[in-house]
Amino acid sequence: MGYRLEMSKKPRNRNWVVTVKGQINDEAVKEMGEWCLDSETGRRMAYDQFHFRTKEEAVMFFLKWTN
């Protein structure tokens, strides 16, 4: 797969956001969303965007899914 992850912070609501950039298939994004539910760390907010309450949660996701 040819994707990369970008992490940023939303100043308005203080959530951390990880965005998937590039080519990724539906199955991989679904697996990422399921992992968020299973680990109770974040929420999938759009096809390619995940929101997290803390930086630590976002970093954990980032480390899990960085290719």
Number of C-alpha atoms within 10 A of each C-alpha: 9 9 12 15 18 12 17 13 16 10 8 6 8 12 18 21 24 22 17 19 13 11 10 14 10 11 9 12 16 13 11 19 19 14 16 19 13 10 10 11 18 23 18 19 11 9 12 17 18 23 23 22 15 15 16 12 18 23 15 11 22 17 11 11 13 11 10
